[in-house]
Amino acid sequence: MRASLVVKDLMTRSRLQEAAAAAGYEVATMREVPAVTLEDPPDLLVVDLDLPGALQGAAAWRAAHPETRVVGFAFHVEEELIAAARAAGIEVLPHGATARPARFFS
């Protein structure tokens, strides 16, 4: 299984990367959502929805690769962002879940 993590914050990225590896994922990290034209998409795409263009990129992934699980995270007060992500079919977890990141990979 492969996971792509789109996370800017180093500490958050490290926690997610460690949890993904512990769950058996081969992990790639990046600072922006990759182009949806990848021929061999990952099994899981985790996106920090606060990054510029992240919502649009994650929504495009969701539409183009329905077999890829797309999980975003955002602060709970960003209600409009969370609602838009969920409307696009993105699974959304609160930013606080990154402190116990196993939820992203189960």
N, C-alpha and C positions, 0 to 999 in steps of 0.2 A: 504494500500500500504506500501511496505517496501523498504527502501534504505540502502545500505551498502556504507560507505565512507572510502576509503583507502587513508588517508592523514596523513603525518608525522607532518607538521607544526601545532602547537596548535591553532594559531589565525585563520588560514585558515579553519582548521577542525571545530572550533567553529562557524564561519560564515556560513559554509555549513550546519552544524548540525541545527542551528537555522532556516535557510531558508527551510530546508527539513521538519522540524517539522511544520513550518508555512504553508507549502503546503500540510500538512496532512499525511506525511510519518512517519512511525515508523522507527527510525534510529538506525543503528549499526555502530560503528566506529572501525577501525582496522588499523594496520600499514603495513600490506601486503595483497596482493590479496588473498582471501580465495580459498581453493581448489575447483575445479569445480565439485567435487563429492557431493556437498550439495544436499540433496533430495528436499528441498524446497527453490529454489533460490529467491533472492530479485527481486523486480520489476525494480529496478534501481541500478546500480553499478557505483559509481563515483570514478575515480582513478587519483591520481597524477602520471603522466607518467614519472616523474623524479626519482621516487623510483626505486631501483634496482629490476629488474625482472618484473616491473609493466606492461610494454608493452606486454611481453610474457604471463603474467597471464591474462591480460584483453583480449588479442586476443583469448586465450583458452576459456575464459568465453563466448566471442562472438560466438565462434564456437559451444560450448557445450550447451549453453542456448540462442538460438536466440530470445526467448520471453523476455529476460532481456535487458533493455536499458542500454548500456554501454557508459558512457561519460568520457572522459579523459581530462586532462588539462595539458598544457605545455607552456613554454615561447615561444613567437613568433619566436625567432631566431633559435629554434631547428627544422628547416625545415625537416630534414631527419626523425626525430622521429615522427613528425606530419604526414608526408606522409606515414610512415610505419603503424601508428595507423589507419589512414583513409583507407589504403589498407586492413586492417584487419576488417574493418567494424565498427570501433570505432568512435563515434561522438567526435570531438575534439573542445574544446573551449580554448581561450587564457588564460594564467595564470591570467591575469588582470581581467578576468570575475569573479574570486573568490571574488573580492571586492563588487560585486553586484550579489550574487549567485542565485537569483531567476531564472535566465536563465537555471540553471541546473535541475530545478524541474518543468518546464512547458512543 
